[in-house]
Amino acid sequence: MWKQIFNQIWNQRRVNTWLWAELCIVTVLLWYGVDVIYNFEGAAWKPKGYDTSCVFDLTMGTKPLEFINDTDNQRAGEDFTYLYNLIKDYPGVEEVCAYYGSVPYTNEVMLEGYAPHTDSTHVVNCYIRYVTSSYFKVFRLNPLAGQLDEEHWSSAENPAPTLMSVNLVDSLFQLPHAGDAVGRTCFNPYWMNTKHPVTNYRVAAVLPRHKLDDYDRYEPFIYLPADKALFWQHVAIRVLPDQVAGFAERFRHDMQPVFDRGIFYLDNIRSYDDMKEAYDIQKGTVNYLNTVYTVLAFFLFNVFLCVCATFWYRTRKRRCEIALRMALGSSRKMIMQYFLLEGFVLLLMAVIPALVITINIQLADLTVHTLTDVSVTRFVICFAGAFLLMSLMIVMGIGYPARRAMKIQPAEALHDE
């Protein structure tokens, strides 16, 4: 059968040359489209380094100055502690923490530079979060190396404990293994000429890679101790999975009157899923991705029509050959197998130059890699995806017309010819 296939391709080499060129060009274009999708979705599929599912963000506001008296101001700390404890005791709440600095799915970010004591000139900028010790339970942060000591999670320690992401550890200490950074120290050059009491930090644990948004690159992150929850911080609430539905509405309904205490009021409570959706719209990510995917879908549809129509027409033109093969005793299964193998041989012949072209495009840095780095794995996945799509189109372009042709009686088909 293989000899017949190659003989058939060679005998029709003039027509097949155009088909080969079409398959080669379309494969390259299809790979590029799949690669663009991978750039965005590949970044979105990667974990953020912390778990925001079932977590809600709560912010508390303060009343205007004309409604605040000295007594309310003096007991503000007590009032906030009271409200913070009420949140812990609310039905469905699993864990609560407070933090400030870089907040996910917002433009609220904080950056500072840190340097190892071994090289004070090597300063690495990173995102910062000041957190209470319960933060790591709320966001399900599991260290890759080292561990958090909650009893000593305080800025009063010297050196103060800190947790770093792998990116920051690699950039700051440049060690063979990230876990070797546990116990090493660094400092913040910004505070060297000030009276700030904390300038030295010790790495207590190394955390997975971090990013602020799903459609974002991994960035260096550092976690520093926030000794206690304060009203101007964000309060994060982890809710039991079966209580997530309608939690924000129930909490607002039940706790709005309670939070009207002293200088405070309940400003907002929303899930991180809602924050992500709102941030993607605000940032323009949704509109941009919708535009990209619409263009790619239109391109894919045209490629589908082009490839399918070519093989459809080619198969229909060979009805006489199908009838003759049936008249000579070939089964429908054998004929279908023959035509499909012929189509795949043509595709494989086109894939070889297409592979060379795509590799050169990749090496020339002509692909979109704003969010996901170029790598061998990315290339293999995208090229394999393009090949599978082309294979599916060829199967559809050959299978249906060939099946219809085989339903006609051989004598009738030969007579029509």
Helices and strands as residue ranges (DSSP letters): H 2-11, H 13-45, E 55-62, G 65-67, H 70-74, H 76-89, E 93-101, E 111-116, E 124-131, H 135-138, E 145-146, G 150-152, E 160-165, H 166-173, G 178-181, E 185-187, G 189-191, E 200-207, E 221-225, E 234-239, G 241-243, H 247-259, E 264-271, H 272-283, H 285-316, H 319-327, H 332-363, H 376-407, H 410-416
